[in-house]
Amino acid sequence: MEDNNFKGSPYHLQRDPEAGGSSSMDDFDDSSGPFDIASTKNAPIDQLKRWRQAALVLNASRRFRYTLDLKKAEENQQTLRKIRAHAQAIWAAHRFQTAGQQHNGETTPPIPSGDFGISQDQLALMTRDHNYSALEEYGGVKGLSELLNSNLDKGIHGDDADLLARRNIFCSNTYPRKKGRSFWMFLWEAWKDLTLIILIIAAVASLVLGIKTEGIEEGWYDGGSIAFAVILVIVVTAISDYRQSLQFQNLNEEKRNIHVEVVRGGRRVEVSIYDIVVGDVVPLNIGDQVPADGVLITGHSLAIDESSMTGESKIVHKDSRGPFLMSGCKVADGSGTMLVTSVGINTEWGLLMASISEDTGEETPLQVRLNGVATFIGIVGLTVAVSVLIVLLIRYFTGHTKNSDGTVQFKAGTTSLSDAIDGAIKIVTVAVTIVVVAVPEGLPLAVTLTLAYSMRKMMADKALVRRLSACETMGSATTICSDKTGTLTLNQMTVVETYVGGKKIVPPENGSHLSSTLILLLIEGVAQNTNGSVFMPDGGGEVEVSGSPTEKAILHWGVKYLQIGMNFDAVRSESLILHVFPFNSEKKRGGVALRLADERVHIHWKGAAEIVLASCTQYMDFNGQIVAMDENKFFKEAIEDMAANSLRCVAIAYRTCDLNDVPSDEEHLTKWVLPEDELILLAIVGLKDPCRPGVKDAVRLCQNAGVKVRMVTGDNLKTARAIALECGILGSDADATEPNLIEGKSFRALSDAQREEVAEKISVMGRSSPNDKLLLVQALRKRGHVVAVTGDGTNDAPALHEADIGLAMGIQGTEVAKESSDIIILDDNFASVVKVVRWGRSVYANIQKFIQFQLTVNVAALVINVVAAVSSGNVPLNAVQLLWVNLIMDTLGALALATEPPTDHLMHRAPVGRREPLITNIMWRNLLVQAAYQVTVLLVLNFGGQSILNLQHDDNGRQSEEYTDLQCIRLLPDLQ
């Protein structure tokens, strides 16, 4: 994600004293430093390598734990290339073999497998080879479905026995995944840290020499204590890393668990992608992921993006001559239904996923910046440690270092070699320990802990994080471009107003007095021009309607008003679908061409009311007569009235077409553009979609936090205005004027400079296309905003990808939108978006608390040891004590401070500019004052403690032991 700062914004809030920083977010210099990554969404591996090598990195094995394994990522890319090349070679070989068999007249009859008339090997071979001739030999798609005991219209039976039999013979839709690293692997990685290995060696040497000089009863203390402290550090580090690993695995499993619709027993049901079985009939719509390998049953303008399998950005159109579909690919356009032929490990996608391990690591901007801070502090600590080592060694070998009884430790020519080595080892041990304490490995660890903790808690708040960096970036968001339908509203559509035959129908279901011609045309348009379905249970009962919320609302109206519930399938069978123009977000309408039994052709359109109305030249009245529109403003006024009452307006229209004008061959038919002029208006329906409870409070909370909420919707501008006033996005009618309120086409027509100027003021954009949303995001980012965008459709993918934080809807969102997003909002609720902002700010605040805590301890420990070493030759904090301090501040401190939940207080601050320094002026003040206090007290105790505490007559050894314990306690800063 690009690091843009918050500039030119009208939101100048009082900066919180705890947050620090300046009162305004100034422009930033875009020059790139060694610890800057311009974009982490798709940062290339070479760029990540460069910044890791940009400066001296101490303790790299601990610094980079649980970030992206660059070596493994490169290996995965090579594996993908090999598998794709291998697949292409297999296809070529099988095609050559098939061609030879056809030339020799050889055919391979299907081999029965259990209760089914074909084996898994034959299915997998046919699908992987895209062997159309084999499909024809099995009787085409219909014959194949019969071999699989499936029905192309009603699907499989779907009872437990049927599903179990299919899984036993054809496998389940899962693939073996590489096991995660065990706890022992994490222990081994923690053990490999260079400074800890040096300390272990020093501890062993100290143990041996101590036992030799002082005996086993007294001599094991120093060496044994150091070894125990080091082992404890290793174990605690391994446990924390292992727990984060398990959390990330669970989140990844949740991401992979996609829910899809299948047809079983004649009804559409939603199941997990893991529950798909061979023989299932799966409806496919734009934006869906193909859940398994299969063949196309029916398709309308169906285009598949196969880049995930072939590696080429090429859209492939599917039809009856090229019906094979591959698992893992995305539906780029159109719609259709497929018959599942292979699942799980029998698909190429399964083979691909089983052969690579998914790396969950990612360098986030905060980790990058903290590694820079940690490296700088580490170099300072290393310099201090070397200085202390040199000073102590010089003092020791020049005879200035004395024992507790006042005797000189080293006398040239008198002290034995072993004693000299023992003394030197103790000094080296102290220096190494200073390095261990000074290098703040806990900083990157705190980020990992905070992000992992936040991700797990955000799941409970209905937000699934797909990219780690999104957690922290949401804390810097200055504007949220939100969809209306389903995010700000409940997405529970109901038809509340209808205009049919040129008059308003009250109530909407009361249409008994309409002509039979008008009724039949409406039934035809509603039942055929839809992706939804109506299911009537055999034993009677409530009619089940499926589809998108808009489709369901119109179908429900059709069931009650047009009485199509009992004969939905019969209506669909009375005419043949020639061609379908799927609903298009750009044109805001969808159409279908039908051939009736008497060879007439009807073309039905349905979409945004004023857009469809603009193409209508006539309308059908109550008596079924065609009436010219002329200058009749009745329908325009009806649309405006419904829009003013926050209703979504959908118009239904049709026209006839000569059969001779319809292309006869399939190739030209798929490219045929449906006529969309001279339409005859049949009806306009108004759909009510109430605002979500709590949205107004959530919008107000964002505004108080300096985050501007903008509504970007494809609905009528007046509908958008009414909803925006209801949600609080627009404060009053006075605000509901341009440029606060703007249409997509008006914004689109502006120049780049004008768009940037206007984008700052926009609160509501109506009748917007996905490209308008993308232009708005780009304009806002150029103005320095950190932009969060919500989206659910395939066409929202560019805006989601372009935004700093892309938020896809988990219920209504397509798989393409989810793939392009950073966070998935599982309940499609705007209030959950606000919770994500709170968590993002919490991440940043927790990291700042930990930085202040750790650096205070670092500064105090280093200053005390340097001053004491230079002045007296003794280090008051020995290796064991320093290691315990390191354990507390690196791991336990990170656990305590990184897992603090967000508070409402965070939402009263202005957004934190991502170019603001991590250590703010107020943090420096707190840090230096606390460190100065601790250093002053401890140095006074060090040099005057005996007289102040009246310890002159105590045993020197006893005094020293109590004194150093007191120092350790005093060294821990007040967390407040």
Secondary structure, 3 states (H helix, E strand, C coil): CCCCCCCCCCCCCCCCCCCCCCCCCCCCCCCCCCCCCCCCCCCCHHHHHHHHCCCCCCCHHHHCCCCCCHHHHHHHHHHHHHHHHHHHHHHHHHHHHHHHHHHCCCCCCCCCECCECCCHHHHHHHHHHCCHHHHHHCCHHHHHHHHCCCECCCEECCCHHHHHHHHHHHCCCCCCCCCCCCHHHHHHHHHCCHHHHHHHHHHHHHHHHHHHHHCHHHHCHHHHHHHHHHHHHHHHHHHHHHHHHHHHHHHHHHHHCCEEEEEECCEEEEEEHHHCCCCCEEEEECCCECCCEEEEEEEEEEEEECHHHHCCCCEEECECCECEECCCCEEEEEEEEEEEEECHHHCHHHHHHHHCCCCCCCCCHHHHHHHHHHHHHHHHHHHHHHHHHHHHHHHHHCCCCECCCCCECCCCCCCCHHHHHHHHHHHHHHHHHHHHHHCCCHHHHHHHHHHHHHHHHHHHCCEEECCHHHHHHHHHCCEEEECCCCCCECCCCEEEEEEECCEEECCCCCCCCCCHHHHHHHHHHHHHCCCCEEECCCCCCCCEEECCHHHHHHHHHHHHHHCCCCCHHHHHHCCEEEEEEEEECCCCEEEEEEECCCCCEEEEEEEEHHHHHHCEEEEECCCCCEEECCCCCHHHHHHHHHHHCCEEEEEEEEEEECHHHCCCCHHHHHCCCCCCCCEEEEEEEEEECCECCCHHHHHHHHHHCCCEEEEECCCCHHHHHHHHHHHCCCCCHHHCCCCCEEEHHHHHCCCHHHHHHHHCCCCEEECCCHHHHHHHHHHHHHCCCCEEEEECCHHHHHHHHHCCEEEEECCCCCHHHHHHCCEEECCCCHHHHHHHHHHHHHHHHHHHHHHHHHHHHHHHHHHHHHHHHHHHCCCCCCHHHHHHHHHHHHHHHHHHHHCCCCCHHHHHCCCCCCCCCCCCHHHHHHHHHHHHHHHHHHHHHHHHHHHHCCCCCCCHHHHHHHHHHHHHHHHCCCCC
